[in-house]
Every structure is written in structure tokens, then in C-alpha cells.
Amino acid sequence: MDVKAHVEIYIVFNKEPPEEWMRFPGVRAIKAEELVSIDKKIVLVVGDRELAKQLGVGHLDEEEASELLQYLKRLLGGR
């Protein structure tokens, strides 16, 4: 049986996500209060290590999030 799983990538912020995160297909930048479920999602919490620990998901500090954003820009041609 050939089953393809659809996985969503969520970047979670405690405040309103920076506008530049909204440009990437397949990546959703949201406020923490908007996260309903982590099922079938790759979730990275920016700046709140405790929330990431509670959810059992990845954590990025602000600098790491900025580096990831720059990487995505290069990878996707500056969209």
C-alpha cells in the first residue's frame, strides 16, 4: 500500500508572526493561541522554550528563527 502523508510545518510565535514568514508555501506562521493541534505537523516554537517543552515540539530562539528564515529565502529564491 502506497500512502503519502501530508505534513504541515508550523512556526509558532507568542506574538503576531513577522510578515516575512507568510511568504513560504508549506510553512504556516501563527500565534501560539491559534495552534489547535500538533498532529501531522512539524512544529517549531520561537522564543518560548517552556511552551515547546509542554507541547513536545522543537524550539528556536530568535537568532535561530532568523537563520531559518534566511535559509528559506535562499532556498526558495527570495520569495
C-alpha positions as CSV (number, residue, x, y, z in Angstrom):
1,M,0.0,0.0,0.0
2,D,1.5,3.4,-1.0
3,V,0.4,6.0,1.5
4,K,1.7,9.5,1.2
5,A,1.4,11.5,4.5
6,H,0.8,15.2,4.3
7,V,2.9,17.0,6.9
8,E,2.5,20.7,7.6
9,I,5.2,22.9,9.1
10,Y,4.2,25.4,11.7
11,I,6.4,28.2,13.1
12,V,4.7,29.4,16.3
13,F,5.2,32.8,17.9
14,N,3.9,34.2,21.2
15,K,3.0,37.4,19.3
16,E,1.9,38.2,15.8
17,P,4.2,36.4,13.4
18,P,6.5,38.6,11.3
19,E,5.0,39.3,7.8
20,E,8.1,37.8,6.1
21,W,7.2,34.3,7.4
22,M,4.0,34.4,5.4
23,R,5.7,34.1,2.0
24,F,6.6,30.4,2.0
25,P,4.4,27.7,0.6
26,G,4.0,24.8,3.0
27,V,5.0,26.9,6.1
28,R,2.4,28.4,8.3
29,A,3.5,31.1,10.8
30,I,0.9,31.5,13.6
31,K,0.4,32.9,17.1
32,A,0.6,30.3,19.8
33,E,-3.0,30.7,20.7
34,E,-4.0,29.7,17.2
35,L,-2.3,26.3,17.4
36,V,-5.1,23.8,17.8
37,S,-3.3,20.5,17.3
38,I,0.2,19.3,16.5
39,D,-1.0,16.0,14.8
40,K,0.7,15.5,11.4
41,K,2.6,18.8,11.8
42,I,6.2,19.7,12.2
43,V,6.0,22.4,14.9
44,L,8.8,24.8,15.9
45,V,8.1,27.3,18.7
46,V,10.1,30.6,18.5
47,G,11.3,32.1,21.7
48,D,9.3,30.1,24.3
49,R,11.3,27.1,25.3
50,E,8.8,26.2,28.1
51,L,5.8,26.1,25.6
52,A,7.9,23.9,23.2
53,K,8.7,21.5,26.1
54,Q,5.0,21.3,27.1
55,L,3.9,20.5,23.5
56,G,6.8,18.2,22.9
57,V,8.0,20.1,19.8
58,G,11.1,21.9,18.6
59,H,12.3,25.2,19.9
60,L,14.1,28.0,18.1
61,D,15.5,31.2,19.7
62,E,15.1,34.4,17.8
63,E,18.5,34.1,16.2
64,E,17.9,30.6,15.0
65,A,14.5,31.6,13.6
66,S,16.1,34.4,11.7
67,E,18.7,32.0,10.3
68,L,16.0,29.6,9.2
69,L,14.1,32.4,7.6
70,Q,17.2,33.5,5.6
71,Y,17.8,29.9,4.6
72,L,14.3,29.5,3.3
73,K,14.7,32.8,1.4
74,R,17.8,31.4,-0.3
75,L,16.3,28.0,-0.9
76,L,13.1,29.4,-2.4
77,G,14.7,32.2,-4.4
78,G,13.8,35.1,-2.2
79,R,10.0,34.8,-2.3
